[in-house]
Amino acid sequence: MAGLRRAPDGRAPAGVPYGMLRHGLRSGVAQWLLDRVPTPRRNPFTLGYLAVVGATTTFAKFADPELVQRLQEASSSDGHNLLQHPLRALVLSGFWVAGEVWMPYLWGFAFTLAPLERKVGPARAAAVFAVGHVAATLLSQGVVITAVGAGRMAPEVMDHLDIGVSYGVLACLGAVAGLLSWRGRLLALGGAGAMIAGQIASDEDVVTAVGHPAAVLAGVALWRWLRRVERRPPRPRPAAATAGGAAPARVRTAR
């Protein structure tokens, strides 16, 4: 099928049908959307973590409630567990979601962790998620432990269930904001601030009031590191060998 030739000045000829221009526009928009859909190749960490969280959410919904409660209490990063089993509490608490609804976390991962992973790679995206989860957990529960020790809060607060992925998600939101334009950065951080303010006003939970802002700030603190990684030029690929397996011939230059 013969194609349409361009004019010598590079512009499309006057006879190009308007329908073809609309088709090209639709194709460009569709390609832009497809380039941002998480795939196993582009987002292995995001999809793998979502699979784990989806499995634990399904288990919590259909398994024996007493068994689920025991497992979640053993995984909780509450004050008592952090003092007695810190590593177990910090790791396992991030493999559950708070509640039985998984879909909101799918969108949370899609708009925070997935774009961050596309920009900086799975290893660094996982590092941001882990830093936000650990830092916000230690800071929020540290406030609780200190308040209980000072007699400002009841000791029972140290046994309240503390599980979920919200700290990691918010840390990725704060981190990816630093890789956007200034308008996108204001939109991302403004949305995070409004959401956190609404949660604090409606819930009045100390752990949430301290942990969620701390998670966003942990992501913001990694901006310089992530920008340096994003701007690093890709490594040049080695020259491909010839079909017979021999190295490509060298070209001599005159001296």
Sequence and secondary structure as in RCSB ss.txt:
>XXXX:A:sequence
MAGLRRAPDGRAPAGVPYGMLRHGLRSGVAQWLLDRVPTPRRNPFTLGYLAVVGATTTFAKFADPELVQRLQEAS
SSDGHNLLQHPLRALVLSGFWVAGEVWMPYLWGFAFTLAPLERKVGPARAAAVFAVGHVAATLLSQGVVITAVGA
GRMAPEVMDHLDIGVSYGVLACLGAVAGLLSWRGRLLALGGAGAMIAGQIASDEDVVTAVGHPAAVLAGVALWRW
LRRVERRPPRPRPAAATAGGAAPARVRTAR
>XXXX:A:secstr
       TTS   TT  HHHHHHHHHHHHHHHHHTTS  TTT HHHHHHHHHHHHHHHHHHHS HHHHHHHHHHH
   HHHHHH HHHHHHHGGGS SSS  HHHHHHHHHTHHHHHHHH HHHHHHHHHHHHHHHHHHHHHHHHHHHHT
TSS GGGGGS    SHHHHHHHHHHHHTTS HHHHHHHHHHHHHHHHHHHHHH  HHHHHHHHHHHHHHHHTHHH
HHHHHHS          TTS          
